[in-house]
Each structure stands twice: as structure tokens, then as C-alpha cells.
Amino acid sequence: MQPFLVTVDVVAFAPGGQVLLVRRGRPPYAGSWALPGGFVETDEDLPDAAVRELAEETGLELAVADVTQLGAYGAPGRDPRRGRVVTIAFTTRLAILPDVFGADDAAEARWMPVEQALAEGLAFDHARILADALAAPASGAARSTRES
């Protein structure tokens, strides 16, 4: 039996129609743009995992209260790695455009115009997640954050 694994992804929007992306440093999809995210640890709540992965991959530190759950994505085969991988996507809207950098398994992190991000062809099903985040009602006011 294949393992059942859970990941989190974060759609972070900033002023000027920007979305935060990472260039994957490892397979699968090495070199492709993706949303920041990763595997949930066994003793970790989902929002905690989202803010941890965001900080590890981009240097952007947020509080759990700054992210809102968007939805779950679990189509079989959405992730070519071992087992069945379901992701829980979160969104955040920032009032500023903070500095970011690629770290951990992200070779690069940067803010990109949403239209360009969608045209790039994102890894996994991240284009669908981004489109869903764009269609979702804005949740609360934009959050301000300190620059990392």
C-alpha cells in the first residue's frame, strides 16, 4: 500500500498584482516555478506547516493568523512522488512587497506578476491553485509584515 502524505502550499499576494513563487531546486519539476510549500510534519497543525514552509523556502515570516485556508487538492497523480499526496492550500495578502530569498529546497524565490506566473506553467497543479486563489473572495485586510 502506498503512503498517504499531506503537504501545504501558500499563495502569497502583494501589491501590484504580484504572487510569490519559488524555483524548485530538486525533482520533481526541478527548475520549474511553484508555490512555496512542502510536507506537513507528523506533530504539526496545517497552518503552522504553511507558515514554516513559507519561511524556510522564502525567508518570509508570517503569523498563523496571517494565512487563510483556501482548499484541499488531492487528485490522484497530482504529485509524481511516492504515494498519494494531498495538499492544503493557504492564501495571504500582504500590504507591502517584502524581500524574499530562495532557501531550503527552493533554488530561488521571487515576486512575479500573476499573469506571468500563469503563463510560465507552474509545477504540480499550482496553476489551478493560483487560479482558485484569484477567484476566491479576499479574506480580510491586507497584512503588513516586516521585511526579512
Secondary structure, 3 states (H helix, E strand, C coil): CCCEEEEEEEEEEECCCEEEEEEECCCCCCCCEECCEEECCCCCCHHHHHHHHHHHHHCCCCCHHHCEEEEEECCCCCCCCCCEEEEEEEEEEECCCCCCCCCCCEEEEEEEEHHHHHHHCCCCCHHHHHHHHHHCCCCCCCECCCCC
